[in-house]
Amino acid sequence: MRGESKTWVRGLALSLGLVGVLAGLAFYGRTRMQARQLENEVAAVRFLGETLPQAQALFRERDSEGDGVLDYARNLDELIAAGLIPVDLDDGRHKGYSFELRQGEYPEFTWIAVANPTSPGVSGERHFAVNHEAVVRMSPKPIPFTASATLPSNLVQLCRCGDHR
């Protein structure tokens, strides 16, 4: 009986140890996933807040289409063709986010872009947007495009990353 008791205690200790290891691995995996999501979100905000407004300003100032109209790019492909953003964005995806850019109804003055996680809850949790005002905003839900290129007032303002108008 005494030997069975030791075996039972050892079995219990081993089981508890395995549960602890599995819980630790689950926590480690969760924190790694959260770290990856945060890294993806930071990259999306950086692209929307720095790269895109600068590229749009240069596109407009240079008349990159050569049509005599100082307007913003209609989409990411125009910015790639002008050599203003990296070619690896040609499918609109980068670091777990999908990016989309559109001109507003007054293309000489307005544009809007959004970034949505390619796999919500896995590659990122939040949705981001920026427009011609160069203010990055965030929402837990997808952000709609508007013809006027205005952003809904209920979005959280993250940063104004320079004046690139």
N, C-alpha and C positions, 0 to 999 in steps of 0.2 A: 504494500500500500504506500509505503514511504517513497519508493522509487517511482511509482506512478504519479505521486504528488509533485516530485521534482520535474518529471517529464512534462506534466501539465503546466507547471509554472514556466519552464523553459519554452514550451510551445506558445504560451500566452505572451511571454516577453518577446519572442521572435515575431509573433503576429503584430504586437503593438509597435515593435521596431519597424516592421515593414509598412504598417499604416503610417507611421511618422515619416518614413522615407518617401512614400508615395505622396503624402500631403506636401512634403517639402518640394518634391518634383513638380507637383501641380502648381504650387505657389510660384516656383521658379519659372515654370512655363508661362504662367499668367503674367508675371512681371516682365518676362521677355517679350510677350505679345504686346503688352501695354507700351513697353519701350519702343518696339518697332512701330506701333501705331503713332506714338508721339513723334518719332523720327520722320515718318511719312507726312504727318500734319505740319511739322515745321518746314519740311521741304515744299509743301503746297503753299503755305503762307509766304515763304520766301519768294517762290516763283510769282505768285499773284501780287505781292507787295513791292518787289524790286525789279525782277526781270521783265515782267509783262508791261508795266507802265513805262519803263525806259524804252523797251522795244517799240511800243505804240507811239511814243513821242518821236523817236527817231524815224519811224516809218512815215509819219505825217510830215515832219519837217523836211525830209529828203524827197518827198513825193515819190516814194518807192515804186509806185505803179507807173510813174512817168506820164500821167494823164493830165497834168496841170491842175489837179484838184488836191488840195492839202487835206486828205481825209485819213482816218484810221483804217487799219487792216480789218477786213471782213471776217477773217478766221485765222487760226494758227498757221495754216499752210502758207498764207501770204507772208507771215513773219519769218517762217522757215526759208521760203524762197528768197527773201530779202537778206538772209543771213543774220537775222537779228535775235533768233532764239535757237537753241540746240536742235540739231536734226533728229535726235533720239525722241523728240516729242511729235514726230510725224503722225503717229496714231492717236495723239492727244493724251497719252498715258505716261505717267512717270511716278515712280516710288509709291505705288498703291493708290494713286489718284488719277481720275479722268478729268481733263481740262477741256473747256469749250469757250470759245470767244465769238462774240457777235458785235456788229456795229449797231448803234442806236438809230433811231429814225432820222437823226441829223448826223451823218457819218463824219462830217468835218469837225464835230464837237463831242460826240458821245460814243461810248463803247461799254461793253459789260462782259465779264468773264466769270465762270463758276468752276469750282473744283469739287468733285464728289468722290467719295471712296469707291474704288472699283469693287470691293467686297465689304459693304458696310458691316461694322462690328469686328472685322478681321484686319483689313488694311488701314482703317481709320474709323473714327466715330463721328467726326464733325464735317460739316459742309461749309465751304468758304466761297466768297465772292468779292470782286473788286470792280470798279467802273472807272470812268474817266477822272473821277475825283481822287483816285489813288488811295482810297481808304479800304483796307481789308476788313471784311465783316464775316461773322461766323453764325451758324445756326445748327441745331441738332437735326434739322430736317432739310431736304433739298431746297435750294433757293431758286425761285422761278426767274426766267428771263422776262424783261418787259421791253416793249418797243422804245420807250423813252430812255432806257438804260439806267433807270433809277432802281435803287435797292430798297426793299421793304424797311420801314422804320423800326421794326421790332428786332432787327438783327443786332448782335453784339459787335461793337466796334473793337477790333484788335489793335490796329496800328495805322498810322498815316506814315507811309514809308517814303517820304520825300515828295516834292512837287514836280510831277512829270507831265503836266498838262501842256 
